[in-house]
Amino acid sequence: MLYNEGRAHLPNGCAISGIIDTSGGLFSGSDIIESIALMHERSNGLGGGFAAYGIYPDHPDEYAIHVFYDDLKAQENVEAFLEKHFLIMLSERIPTRKNANIVRSPIIWRYFAQPLRNRVAVSGYDEEEYVARCVIHVNNDFDGAFVFSSGINMGAFKGVGYPEDIGEFYMLDNYHGYSWTAHGRFPTNTPGWWGGAHPFTLLDFSIVHNGEISSYDANRRYIEMYDYHCSLMTDTEVMTYLADMILRRHALPIHMLPKIFAAPMWEEIARMDDKSREEYETLRAVYAGALINGPFSIILGFNGGFMALNDRLKLRSMVTAKAGSKVYVASEESAIRRIEKNLDEIWTPRGGEPVIALVDENADIGRRRRVL
């Protein structure tokens, strides 16, 4: 899937940024592009990407399936599969504009589709599980094709390049959403390729990540016991699947996720009061394979909100701020102040302390995920 070729790149780091308007107000992608562009030196041109929520109000009940294709044969094969499993309302090339720094790209297509009801009924799954299994099947079993976004009223846009170039390439200034996340990537242990750029998604869940997951193999083996397949050659993919399993399949409230991903040490748990100790001991026992080790700061996006989280030792930087109804998260304070100079509040969350921002329940944003 079109690996990076050409000039050498020096490794630097990663950057993440996120903005959400909790009133549900829509704003263009220009701000998130400017925010992530300020942290240019943290990236190295091997990957950049964005997740945007609320951008497809004309398709309120349709899954927006974004796909990379290596060639027309791969597209033909996947479209034959999609037509058997979905009612495709619209099929089109994702609009892009020329950018001097994006010299090679795959075929980039999107489909607005609804799962066929008879197929869902026969499958024995609910609608979301049916769609998730179709996505995983394409990514695991179809050569030359990769579904990189599959949620309702949201979309991921990513590729090989600096994030500001990726944003211009996809014309994100023309999109309007209530929540945006962004990433400038330095591929830690994997080659730079279009599918391997952040964010990583499944349904409406998306994750951008700064850091390196040393527990990747243990996490991967654990999640693959539950019929997920990690095929993207990077550690962040597994966190997306873990979040999907915990929040969607198991329907745990979102405040439980940090207690699993960034659980305290056993010594700290032993000093807790009886109720807290019992809760953490249960979570550590049930979700032992979902404990994330290694430095990380992440933003998990979903329909209706996002959650930002550091590893429990806070080995990666993350700053949070508020201004009116907007909540900001970034790797650097300057990336927030670049786009909002009049902040009401700014702070640095502690390790393992989640920042959860949800759109007001009365806001008209279409379908949203129940996370409480």
Buried (B, 14 or more C-beta within 10 A) or exposed (E): BBEBEEEEBEEBBBBBBBBBBBBBBBBBBBBBBBBBBBBBEBBBBBBBBBBBBBBBEEBEEBBBBBBBBBEEEBBEBBBEBBBEBBBBEEBEEBEBEEBEEBEEBBBBBBBBBBBBEEBBEEBEBEEBBBBBBBBBBBBEEBEBBBBBBBBBBBBBBBBBBBBBBBBBBBBBBEBBBBBBBBBBBBBBEBEBBBBBBBBBBBBBBBBBBBBBBBBBEBBBEBBBEEEBBBEBEBBBBBBBBBBBBBBBEEEBEBEBBBBBBBBBEEEEBEEBEEEEBEBBBEBBEEBEBBBBBBBBBBBBBBBBBBBBBBBBEBBBBBBBBBBEBBBBBBBBBEBBBBBBEEBEEBEEBEBBBBBBBBBEEEBEBBEBBEBE
